[in-house]
Structure formats: C-alpha cells, structure tokens
Amino acid sequence: MKKLVILTTSLCLLSAGTLGSITAFAEEASEGLNTYPVSFTREVAFEDLQDYAVGEGKYAFLENNVIYEYVGDKPVKYTDERTVTAIYYKDGKLCYGNESGVYNYETNEPVEISLPTSFDIGNYHYYVNSATQTVCVLNTSAAEGEEAVTALAEYTLLKEYGNKAYAVKDSDLYEIKGVTPEKLTLTYLDYSDTERILRGDSAEILKTSSAKPQFVALTNGAFMTEVEIDDRESDFFKTGDTVKAGKDVSATSALLLAKTGDNDEIALVMIASETDGESTCYLMNSANVRLLNREPITHIPDDKTAVATVTIASGYVYAAPYVCASTHIAGETEITIQSGDKLEVLGEVTKEDNPELVRSFYKVRLEGEDKTEYVGYVPTGYVSHYTFIEKDPIETPDPDYTEENMIRQVVLVIVVVILVLAAAVYMVYTSTSGKKKNKKKIKKDKSGADDDK
C-alpha cells in the first residue's frame, strides 16, 4: 500500500522552492520573535507551478511533485514516492495523473477524467493556439471591424471550472473574465511563528507583584495562542492552538499577567473557564488588549481582622491572583508560608467583582526569612481571620474572707479526708475477714469428710 503523508501548515514553509516570500520570512524568524504577530494570514505563492485544479471551495497546486491543497484557510501538503504530473478534482475528490493514467489520490483507484482544450463561457470562446501554444479568447459578439481575438501572451494551463476560465502566468493563478485576466489572491493561516516566540524576561515579570491586578478587554477577533507558562525548558514559549478572541474563545476580558518582548508587544493573559473552574493562558499582541477602568481590590470587611492566620500545611504567595508555579513570589528563594504563619491582609480581590479570576484572593504583606517585606496574593481559602486565644480565669474575691475562716476550712477538709479513709479501711477489713471465716469452714468440712472415709 502506498504511503500517504499529510502535513499541515507549518510544513508548507519547509519544502524547497515553495512559497518563496514566506520561506524567507520563516528564515528571518529562525532566531526567534520578540513580538506576537498581528496577523497570521499568508498569501499562496509558488516559484515553479506545474499544474493546478479548482474545486468547490478549494484549490490544489502541483510543484516539484508535491501537491498543496487549500481548503478555506487551512493548507495541506501531500507528498510520497509516486510520480505526479497533473492534478484534478472529480466529484470533489483529489486526483492525480501521470503517464500511466489518472487515479484517486486517497484510494489510488483509476478514474476517468476528460478536460476540454477549448470551451465557451457566455459570448467568449477560450482555446489554445496550436501553432503558438498561446491562450486566446474569441469574442463571438464582436462588432464588425472590432478585433475579435485576444491573445494572452505568457499565459498557460488554460482550464475551465464552474463556468469560469483560469490560466497561469509566472506561477500565479488568474481568472479570465471576458478577455481580461485577474490575478487570484489566495490566502491561508500559518501559525508556525507561534513556535518561535521568545520568553524574554517574562519569568522575572511573572514573579514581580504589581500594586494591583490588571484586567484587560480583548479585541474581538484578535489572534491568541495557548501557552504553558510553567514550561521553562526552552528559550521559546511552549505554545498550543491559536484561536480568535470572542469567537473560538467566548471570553471578552482577561487577567493580564505580564508584558514582554520588543516595546512590550507580547501580552500574556489568563482566561478562566466558565464551566469547570480551570484556566488557560494565552499570548497576544499587546495592541489587542485594553486596560479596564476598574478598581479590583476591595477593603476587608469590618468583621474581619487585618491579620490572618495561615491554615494550610504549606503554600506560596503569588505575584498575581493566579495560582501557578511561575507566579510564586521569590526573593533569594521562593517565599513559602505554612500553618500558623501570620499575614497582614491589605485587601481582597473577589471573583464576584472580577469574573476573570478562578477564585477570590487576599492581597497580603509578610516578612520573608531574609527580613525583607513582600506583598502578594493568596487564595482566601489559605487563611483564617479568626484567632482563638485562651484567656486567664477571672478571680472573684470572697467578701467574707479572713485568716480564721481559712484555717477553719482547712481543718474541715482534713477531717473529711480522715473520715473517708477510715470508712475505706473498715470496708476492706469487713470484706477480707468474711473470706477468712469461709476458708476456715471449708477447711473444717474437708477434714470431716476425710474422717468419714
């Protein structure tokens, strides 16, 4: 069975001789990007286009024995060991041809395809001059004295799809409308650049607490790429899918965690899920985030103390109201807290007032082991405002107290103790004496029984 390899967008840029201008762009970015691209739209372009096919809502191109198919904004690359000299669509299925025949690309089964070398669309007849191999258009409605035939020099690969005429010039595809060729600008989305965005100083920024959390509105339709901010194995951000704000992701606002890159052009934001309490971080272009005019920190209620006690066994203080390893506040080492530690509560950042959060937080101040003062955030569930203090018993003086009364009370206590002890001795004596009498009687009985024998 012949092998079929289908590669997506990123590999389109890697093949030799394809998408020349885009390949150059990828080489320029090989050192890494210090910005997040505003757009990922690329124009389809080739250097040595050998054939093409047009289907319903899709295009296929052949170059250097490799087929590139564009369906919507998602390109696919087909390559294997078989020889391809022509490409077609039949019943919506991609087909390829060579000197042996025409075959369905997926199943490799033979198919019959016949494309006309000349055809009519409206009042125009399209054909290739057999002598010059030039694409020509005959205007069948031309008035007497008008030039009826238009020769389109340098155009090749004349084809008809969907009652439209197409041809190629300088490896670009054109639609011929009447006698006028119009270049088709085909675009697709290429997210390969997101794999080369540099982390820069983001690690340090994430551990630095701001005076107050920053919440931002997201530009509707702006590109944003999932990122794992705790992954620090590379100089580049570890990224996932690229989506659009307000479309693929319904959220219209987010918690801004950091800005980095050239002129702070890279924004790192966190979006909380509305359903499962989870969160996802994204990279965006900073031009697509706008700071919300909101006071996120509220004063602690009057019924809560300004000093709270840590109730969890151990934990961390965070530079932002977001729990992850990258936001641990650090001095010379990471600042840790443990059960019983006291934290000064400066305010509260509630999920009710800030729906972008996963949970509510307290803004706190504490002193580290290095005697440096730190300010950060802890989840409200980490601490308790209520401290239970055992008070000394309250003494009430006896108004009738005298030394004589005190001696009398002591004597009475001693007499009571003596009486109790005497009663105990008597009870022990009576119980043990009865047992002795029983033993003597049993002994006598046994002696009598022996005498009877």
Buried (B, 14 or more C-beta within 10 A) or exposed (E): EEEEEEBEBBBBBEBEEBBEEBBEBBEEBEEBBBBBBEEBEBEBBBBEBBBBBBBEEBBBBBBBBBBBBBBEBEBBBBBBEBEBEBBBBBEEEBBBBEEEEBBBBEEEEEBEEEEEEEBBBEEBBBBBEEEEEBBBBBBEEBEEEEEBEBEBEEBEBBBBBEEEBBBBBEBBBBBBEEBEBEEEEBEBBBBBBBBBBBBBEBEEBBBBBBEBBBBBBBBEEBBBBBBBBEBBEEEBBBBBEBBBBBEEBEBEBBBBBBBBBEEEBBBBBBBBEEEEEEBBBBBBBBEBBEEBEEEBBBEBEEEBBEEBBBEBEEBBBBBBBBBBEBBBBBEEEEBBBEEEBBBBBBBBBBBEBBEBBBBBBBBBBBBBEEEEEBBBBBBBEBBBBEEEEEEEEEEEEEEEEEEEEEEEEEEEEEEEEEEEEEEEEEEEEEEEEEEEEEEEEEEEEEEEEEEEE
